[in-house]
Amino acid sequence: MNLEILTPDKKVFSGEVVSVTVPGIAGSFQILENHAAIISTLDDGPVKVGFADKSIQVFEIQGGAVEVLKNKVTVLTKGVTEV
C-alpha cells in the first residue's frame, strides 16, 4: 500500500509500506493492506511505518488527520520530525 505524510509546506514521506500505526485520538491503531476506508483525527505522537524487509521508520507528528482509501494512506499533520 502507498503512504504519504504531508505537512502544510512539504511532502515528508511517500512510498510503499506494509503497515502504518498512527496515534488516534482514542488510542493508536494500525492500518494494513486492504483496510476499510476511514478518515480519523490524530493526536500528537509517533507514526510507525513498517516495510516489507521488516524495518520500521518512526515519525513524530503534531496532530492532524489520516485518510485510508483503496490501499492509499494519507497522513496530514501540522508538523513532523523523523525519530
C-alpha positions as CSV (number, residue, x, y, z in Angstrom):
1,M,0.0,0.0,0.0
2,N,1.1,3.6,-0.6
3,L,1.7,6.0,2.3
4,E,2.1,9.8,2.1
5,I,2.9,12.0,5.1
6,L,2.2,15.7,4.3
7,T,2.6,19.0,6.2
8,P,1.3,22.3,5.0
9,D,4.7,23.1,3.4
10,K,6.1,19.8,2.2
11,K,5.8,16.1,1.5
12,V,7.7,14.4,4.3
13,F,7.4,10.8,3.1
14,S,6.0,8.9,0.1
15,G,6.4,5.2,-0.6
16,E,5.2,1.6,-0.5
17,V,4.7,0.2,3.0
18,V,3.2,-2.9,4.6
19,S,1.8,-1.3,7.8
20,V,1.2,2.1,9.4
21,T,0.5,2.7,13.1
22,V,-1.0,6.1,13.9
23,P,-1.8,7.9,17.2
24,G,-5.6,8.2,17.0
25,I,-7.5,10.5,19.5
26,A,-8.9,7.4,21.2
27,G,-5.6,5.4,21.1
28,S,-3.2,4.2,18.4
29,F,-4.4,1.9,15.7
30,Q,-2.7,0.0,12.8
31,I,-3.5,0.1,9.1
32,L,-2.7,-2.9,7.0
33,E,-3.3,-3.6,3.3
34,N,-6.9,-3.7,2.2
35,H,-8.0,-1.7,5.3
36,A,-11.6,-0.4,5.2
37,A,-11.9,3.2,4.1
38,I,-11.6,5.6,7.1
39,I,-10.9,9.2,8.0
40,S,-9.8,9.9,11.6
41,T,-8.3,12.7,13.6
42,L,-4.8,12.2,15.1
43,D,-3.2,13.2,18.3
44,D,0.4,14.2,18.8
45,G,2.6,11.1,18.8
46,P,4.5,8.5,16.7
47,V,3.6,7.3,13.3
48,K,5.3,3.9,12.9
49,V,5.9,2.8,9.3
50,G,6.6,-0.9,8.6
51,F,8.3,-2.0,5.4
52,A,8.5,-5.4,3.6
53,D,12.1,-6.0,4.8
54,K,10.7,-5.8,8.4
55,S,12.4,-2.5,9.1
56,I,10.4,0.3,10.9
57,Q,10.7,4.0,10.5
58,V,9.2,6.4,13.1
59,F,7.9,9.9,12.5
60,E,6.8,12.1,15.5
61,I,3.7,14.1,14.3
62,Q,1.9,17.1,15.8
63,G,-1.7,16.1,15.5
64,G,-3.7,16.0,12.2
65,A,-5.8,13.5,10.3
66,V,-5.4,10.3,8.4
67,E,-7.4,9.1,5.4
68,V,-7.3,5.5,4.1
69,L,-8.9,4.7,0.7
70,K,-8.1,1.9,-1.7
71,N,-4.7,1.0,-0.2
72,K,-3.6,4.6,-0.1
73,V,-2.9,6.1,3.3
74,T,-2.5,9.9,3.6
75,V,-1.4,11.5,6.9
76,L,-1.9,15.2,7.1
77,T,-0.2,16.9,10.0
78,K,0.9,20.3,11.3
79,G,4.5,19.3,11.8
80,V,6.7,16.2,11.8
81,T,10.2,15.1,12.9
82,E,11.8,11.8,12.0
83,V,12.9,9.8,15.1
